[in-house]
């Protein structure tokens, strides 16, 4: 579903919203039916970090699955008070 949207130069905003809604509902139903996925054998490590500001860091995380598949995820962490937490940035 997202692959089709990704290949569209300028996807319709309504189509993007509907795809996001559909995927979120499927995710919530999966969690409700089967619980949180079994992460046994999944390994993660931080490959690099880049400070975007003193309170915001971009993190390249490598995820290795039991079948050997490796993915890289870009995540963001923000400092709030004395604690760091993972955040979702708009337009990223």
C-alpha positions in Angstrom: 0.0 0.0 0.0 2.7 2.5 1.0 5.0 1.4 -1.8 2.3 2.5 -4.3 2.0 5.9 -2.6 5.8 6.3 -2.5 6.0 5.9 -6.2 3.4 8.5 -6.8 5.1 11.9 -7.4 2.4 13.9 -5.5 -0.1 11.6 -3.7 -3.5 13.0 -2.8 -3.6 14.0 0.9 -6.9 12.2 1.4 -5.3 9.0 0.0 -2.4 9.3 2.3 -4.7 9.9 5.3 -6.8 6.8 4.4 -3.7 4.6 4.0 -2.4 5.8 7.4 -5.8 5.1 9.0 -6.0 1.7 7.4 -2.5 0.7 8.5 -3.1 2.0 12.1 -6.3 0.0 12.4 -4.6 -3.2 11.1 -1.8 -2.6 13.6 -4.2 -2.1 16.5 -6.2 -5.2 15.6 -3.1 -7.3 15.3 -1.9 -6.1 18.8 -5.4 -6.7 20.2 -5.7 -10.2 18.8 -2.1 -11.5 19.2 -0.4 -9.2 21.7 2.9 -7.5 21.2 5.1 -9.2 18.6 7.7 -11.7 19.8 11.0 -9.9 19.5 13.1 -12.9 20.5 16.2 -13.0 18.3 15.8 -9.4 17.1 18.9 -7.3 17.8 19.3 -3.6 17.6 22.2 -1.3 17.8 22.8 2.4 17.3 25.0 3.0 14.2 25.2 6.7 14.4 23.9 9.8 16.1 23.6 13.3 14.9 22.7 16.2 17.2 20.3 18.5 15.4 20.2 20.8 18.5 21.3 20.5 22.1 17.9 18.8 22.9 17.2 16.8 19.7 19.2 13.9 18.3 18.7 11.9 15.1 19.6 8.2 15.6 20.4 5.6 12.9 19.3 2.3 14.4 20.3 -1.0 12.8 17.8 -3.8 13.4 18.8 -7.4 12.6 16.1 -10.1 12.5 16.4 -13.8 13.2 16.3 -14.6 9.5 19.3 -12.3 8.9 17.4 -9.4 7.3 18.8 -6.1 8.4 17.0 -2.8 8.3 18.0 0.8 9.2 15.6 3.0 11.0 16.0 6.7 11.6 14.5 7.7 15.0 14.6 10.9 17.0 15.1 11.5 20.7 14.4 14.8 22.5 15.6 16.0 25.9 12.8 17.1 28.2 14.1 18.2 31.6 16.6 15.6 32.6 15.2 12.7 30.5 15.6 11.7 26.9 12.6 10.2 25.1 11.8 9.0 21.6 9.7 11.5 19.6 7.9 11.6 16.2 8.7 14.6 14.2 6.2 16.1 11.7 7.2 15.9 8.1 10.0 13.4 8.7 
